[in-house]
Amino acid sequence: MKIGIFDSGYGGLTILSKIRGALPMYDYIYLGDNARTPYGTRSFEIIYEYTLEAVRFLQAQGCRLIILACNTASAKALRSIQMHNIDPNTIRVLGVIRPTVEAVRSITRNGHVGILATPGTVKSESYVIELQKQFGEQNAVISQQECPMWVPLIEAGEAANEGADYFVDKYIHSLLDQDPEIDTVILGCTHYPLLMQKIQRALDGTNIQVVAQGDIVAASLQDYLNRHTEIQTQLSMGGTCTFLTTEAESKFSNSASVFLDCPVNAIHVNI
């Protein structure tokens, strides 16, 4: 059995990279639904439908454990899939929001937390709900900012170019205008680490801690497998990784190579 990593596009590769760095011995399948990306502006019903299709596809490919390395899918589809669509005795589906929130509790100094995310994730209020569970409603001040242009810029290969600076500055300033006391900012989309240099430059002169999800999710998965040996013992250990995409394999391979800084050979699939 393998570990499946799903994202609507390329962002989940930032999670995959950190997971494979921490747990290189397992076999992985990465599935990017690039033909239908982005998910961030779609309705709950469509995101749920697409995510469920991906989960069922990965299960058919032999994945015993599936990580939704997509904040939008984690926010809008994970809970429903866990409750209504899977048998936990045969497959487990995990997300990226809860481990991120759990880590933030030990990072923030004053409980003022900002979230930069896609419109879909912001509207779901999944981060707000989980943070309030962790801190209590009276002990956290949570601000959210939609960043609708970030994913398109990244997927268009513009993340390093000057044209992206305007939108990075715009959304960060809008977030800080909501609450100047923010001391911790969550990058609530797995694409956003590719803008990290620009984000940190926009926050230069502040003491704000920026939280990306890759290392957090990798550590959380390692802990999960240590606690669930019934799953860990079923996972194959060949150290392989297969890349699947619903888009043209050459397009995915070229873009994924940039995300991972190594050659990628993808296979086209229909889900």
SVG drawing of the C-alpha trace seen along z (x, -y; Angstrom):
<svg xmlns="http://www.w3.org/2000/svg" viewBox="-23 -49 40 53">
<polyline fill="none" stroke="black" stroke-width="0.4" points="0.0,0.0 1.2,-3.5 0.7,-7.0 -1.4,-9.3 -0.8,-13.0 -3.5,-15.0 -3.7,-18.7 -5.7,-20.6 -2.5,-21.6 1.2,-22.0 1.1,-23.5 0.9,-20.1 4.4,-19.4 5.7,-21.6 4.1,-19.3 5.2,-16.1 8.8,-17.4 8.9,-17.8 7.1,-14.5 9.6,-12.6 12.4,-14.4 11.2,-13.2 9.9,-9.8 11.8,-8.8 11.3,-5.1 7.7,-4.9 6.1,-4.7 4.1,-7.7 1.6,-8.6 1.1,-12.3 -2.1,-13.3 -2.5,-16.8 -6.0,-17.7 -4.3,-20.4 -7.0,-20.2 -9.6,-21.6 -7.4,-23.9 -7.8,-26.3 -10.2,-25.0 -10.1,-28.1 -12.9,-30.0 -15.2,-27.0 -18.4,-26.2 -18.5,-23.7 -20.4,-21.2 -17.9,-21.2 -14.8,-21.0 -16.4,-18.1 -17.2,-16.3 -13.7,-16.7 -11.9,-15.8 -14.0,-12.7 -13.2,-11.6 -9.5,-12.1 -9.7,-10.1 -11.5,-7.2 -9.0,-7.2 -6.0,-7.1 -7.7,-4.4 -8.0,-2.3 -4.3,-2.9 -3.5,-1.2 -3.2,-4.1 -4.0,-3.2 -3.4,-6.7 -4.2,-9.9 -3.1,-13.4 -5.2,-16.3 -2.3,-18.6 -4.7,-21.3 -6.1,-23.8 -9.3,-24.4 -10.0,-20.6 -9.2,-20.2 -11.5,-23.1 -14.5,-22.2 -14.4,-18.4 -12.3,-16.6 -14.8,-16.4 -17.7,-15.2 -15.5,-12.6 -14.3,-11.3 -17.8,-11.1 -19.8,-9.8 -17.5,-8.3 -14.8,-6.2 -14.4,-3.2 -11.6,-4.1 -10.8,-0.4 -9.6,-0.3 -8.4,-3.9 -7.6,-7.1 -7.8,-10.6 -6.0,-13.5 -5.8,-17.2 -3.3,-20.0 -5.3,-22.5 -5.5,-20.9 -1.8,-20.1 -1.0,-23.7 -3.3,-25.1 -1.9,-22.9 1.6,-24.1 0.6,-27.8 -0.5,-27.5 3.1,-27.2 4.4,-29.9 2.2,-32.9 3.2,-35.1 0.0,-37.1 -2.8,-35.1 -3.2,-37.5 -3.1,-35.3 -3.4,-36.2 -4.4,-33.9 -3.5,-34.3 -5.5,-31.9 -7.6,-31.3 -11.2,-32.7 -12.6,-29.2 -10.5,-28.5 -11.3,-32.0 -15.1,-31.6 -15.1,-28.2 -13.7,-29.7 -12.0,-26.4 -8.9,-28.1 -11.0,-30.3 -13.0,-27.4 -9.9,-25.2 -8.0,-28.1 -10.9,-28.9 -10.9,-25.3 -7.2,-25.5 -7.2,-28.8 -10.8,-29.3 -13.0,-32.0 -11.9,-34.6 -8.2,-34.0 -7.4,-34.5 -7.8,-37.3 -8.0,-35.9 -7.9,-37.9 -8.3,-36.5 -7.3,-37.8 -8.2,-36.4 -5.4,-36.2 -7.2,-35.4 -4.2,-36.4 -1.5,-34.4 -2.2,-30.9 -2.7,-32.1 0.6,-34.0 2.5,-31.0 1.0,-28.6 1.8,-31.0 5.4,-31.0 5.4,-34.6 6.2,-34.0 9.8,-35.3 9.0,-38.2 8.4,-41.9 4.8,-41.7 3.9,-39.6 5.2,-42.2 2.1,-44.4 -0.3,-41.6 1.9,-40.3 2.2,-43.8 -1.5,-44.5 -2.8,-41.4 -0.3,-41.5 -1.1,-45.2 -4.8,-44.5 -4.3,-41.8 -2.2,-43.9 -4.7,-46.8 -7.3,-44.5 -5.1,-43.9 -1.7,-45.6 -1.0,-43.4 -0.7,-40.2 2.5,-38.3 1.9,-35.1 0.8,-34.6 -0.3,-31.3 0.2,-30.6 -3.1,-28.8 -2.3,-27.5 0.4,-25.1 1.3,-27.2 2.3,-30.2 5.8,-29.1 6.9,-29.9 6.2,-33.5 8.1,-33.3 10.9,-35.7 8.4,-38.3 6.2,-37.8 9.1,-38.1 10.3,-41.2 6.8,-42.7 6.9,-42.0 10.5,-43.3 10.8,-45.4 8.1,-43.4 8.5,-40.5 5.8,-38.5 6.5,-34.8 5.4,-33.3 4.1,-29.7 4.4,-27.5 2.9,-24.0 5.4,-21.6 7.6,-20.8 4.5,-20.8 2.5,-18.4 5.6,-16.1 6.2,-16.0 2.4,-15.4 2.4,-12.5 5.4,-10.9 3.7,-11.2 0.5,-9.8 2.2,-6.7 4.0,-6.2 0.7,-6.2 -1.1,-4.1 1.1,-1.1 -1.8,0.8 -1.5,-1.6 2.3,-2.0 2.9,1.7 0.7,1.9 2.7,-0.7 5.2,0.4 8.8,-0.8 10.3,-1.1 11.2,-4.8 9.3,-5.4 7.1,-8.3 4.7,-8.3 3.4,-11.6 -0.1,-11.7 -1.9,-14.6 -5.2,-15.3 -3.4,-17.8 -0.9,-17.2 2.0,-15.2 4.6,-17.4 3.2,-20.6 3.0,-19.1 6.5,-17.7 8.0,-21.0 6.2,-23.0 6.7,-20.3 10.4,-20.3 10.5,-23.9 8.6,-23.2 10.8,-20.3 14.0,-21.5 14.6,-18.1 13.4,-16.3 9.8,-14.9 8.2,-12.4 4.4,-12.6 1.6,-10.3 -1.7,-11.6 -4.8,-10.1 -8.6,-10.7 -10.4,-10.6"/>
</svg>
